[in-house]
Amino acid sequence: MSGKEDWSANLTMAFASPILRFHVPNADSLNEKLTAESNALREASPTITHSKNRFGWHSEKDLMSRSEPGLSQLAGVIPKCVLAATRAISPQFDPKGFRLETEGWININPEHGYNAPHRHSGFMWSGCYYVTVPGVESGPSGCIEFLSPVIVPGEYRVLGAQCYEDRLTMRPSAGDMLLFPSYLNHWVFPNEASEERITIAFNATFLPR
């Protein structure tokens, strides 16, 4: 008689979209500086008109060249996270032959402020650093939601597999940084708390030297 049948398989998750979550060291002190600097910039300049930012304040996209201590510190952290994320999905990638092009900006969402569905064309990575995250008792207030780039027929939902879901909702904490492919459509639920929600978004791409 033959032995026990082996039905193990090598699993390939084809066409998956990576979403990486980091927690920045010493985030509390960094966030104190970023909160003060963000509020000062808002007082000094009007919001940039942006169709995806509703009822909130959107800064210029000059984060990476700002001289304020907190913003300058974060501008140094972002490339480290981008490189770590890139190595995680592509260990063979050698960044020495490329220069990393980045841009970043501040979003302040007061009560009811949100960001409509959008994506960031022209880049490899997009990301968001969470400075303040108002607490809520229940509901999706302030959550970020990613929309699947793949149209999966409804009959797959009976399997309960996350890879077949049409959306993924996340609530990061203050000090967290998310990185994801720039082609992913995403949006942010309205802030239902009275406290403001401050995040710093960015884009990054590798260009040949």
N, C-alpha and C positions, 0 to 999 in steps of 0.2 A: 504494500500500500504506500501511496505517496505521502510525504509529510504534510504539515499544515500549509494551506495555501497562503501566499503572501500577497496582500492587496495594497501594500504601501505604494506611494507614488511621489514623484518629484513635482512639487507645486510651483508653477510659474504664474505670478499675478500680472497678467498682461495689461498694458495700458493704465497702470495705476498712477495716481497723482500723489506725490509725497507732500505731507504737511508735517513740519518739524516744529517742536516747541522747546525752547530753551528758557532757563531762569537765570537772569543776570545777577552775578555776585554783588553783594553790597547794594542791592536795589533800593533799600529804604532811603539811604542818604542821597543817592542819585535822584530818586523821585522827588525828594524835597526841593532840590535845585531845579529840576525840570518843571515842576509845578510853578515855582516862582518865576522862572524865565518865560514860560509859556504865557502866563497871565500878563507879564510885562510887555511881551511882544503884541499881545492882543490889544492892550491899551494904546500901544504906539502905532498900530497899523490896522486898516480895515481888512475884513475878510476877503480872500480871493474868491471871486464868483466861480463856483464849481457846481455843475448840475447834479453831482452825486452827493454833495454835502447839504443836508436839509436842516435849516434852523440852527446851524452851528457856525463855528469860526474855523477857517482854513488858512494857514499861513502860506507865505511864499515857499517855493521848493528849494530853499537854500540851506537846509539843515547842515549839510556836510561841510559848509564853509563858515558856520557861525563861530564866534569867539567866546560866547558865554560858557562858563565852566561845565555845566551839566550837559548842554547840547554838544559841546566839543568832546566830552567824555563818551557820550552815546555814539557820536560819529566815529569814534575809534573802536567801539564794540561791534557795530554793525558789520564791518568787513570780516571780523573774526567769526561771527555767526554764519555769514554767507559762505566762507571757506569751509567751515565745519559741516554745514548742510550739504555743500557740493561734494565733499569727500565721503559723506555718508551714503550718497546715492551713486557716486562714481569714483571709487577709490583710485582708479588709474589716471584720473585727470591731473595734469601738471599745470598749475596756474602760472608758472614762470614765464611762459610765452604769451601771457595775456595781461591786460590791465583791467582792473575792476572799476567800472563806471557806476556811480551811485547818485541818487538824489533822495531827499527826504523832506517831510513837512509835518506840521503839527495840526491835529484835529481836536477841537474842544466842542463837545456836545453837551449843551445844557439839557434841562428836562425837555423831553419830547424830541430832542435832536437825534438824527440818524443818518446813515449813508445808504443810498439806494443801490441796487445791484449794478455792478460794474466789474471790469477787469483792467489790467494795466498792460496795454500793448507795447511792444518794442523792447521788452526786458526779459531776462531769464527768471529772476527771482523777484518776488514782492514780499513785503513783510510788515509787521506792526509790533511796536513796543508799547506796553501798557503801563502808563504812569499812574493814573488813578482809575479805580474800578468801583463805582458806587455799589454798595450792597443792596440786595433786594430779597424779600422773603420768598417770592416765587415768580415764575414766569421767565421769559427770555430776554428781559430788559438788558440792553447793552451787549448781547451775545453776537458773535460773528458767525455767519452761516455761509458755507461753501456749497455751490451748486454743481452737480455732476456735469462734466463735459461730454458724458456718454449718455445717449438715450437708451435706457434699459426698459424693455417691455414689462408691464405691470405684473405678469404672471411670475416673475422672478422673486417678487417680494415675499411669497409664501416661504421661501427658504430662510428668511431672516438674516441673510448675510450682509454685513456692512458694505462689502464691495459692490453690492447691487442697489444700495440706497441712492436716491436722487438728490440727497442733501446731507450735509454734516454740520451740526451746530456745536459751537464750542464757547465756553465762558472762561477765558484766561484770567489769571490773577495779576495784580500789580507786580511789576518786575518780570513778567513773562514776555518773551519775544516769539512770535510766530513767523515762520518762513514757508512760502508756498510758491508753486509755479505761477508766473504772471498771467498765464492764460485762464486760470481758474476764476470763473465768475463768483463774486462774493458780495455780501452786504452786511450791514449792522442794524440790529433791531433798535427801535427807539429807546432812548434812555428814560425810564419811568421813575427814576429817583430824582430827588430835589438837588443832590450834589452833581457837580459836573463830572463828565467822563473825559479824561485827557489821554490821547494816544498819539504816537508818532509813527507815521507810515513811511515806507521807503521802497525804492526799486533798485535793482542791481543787475548788471550784466557783465559778462566777460567779453572783451574786445581784443583782437589780435594786436600785438605791439607793432 
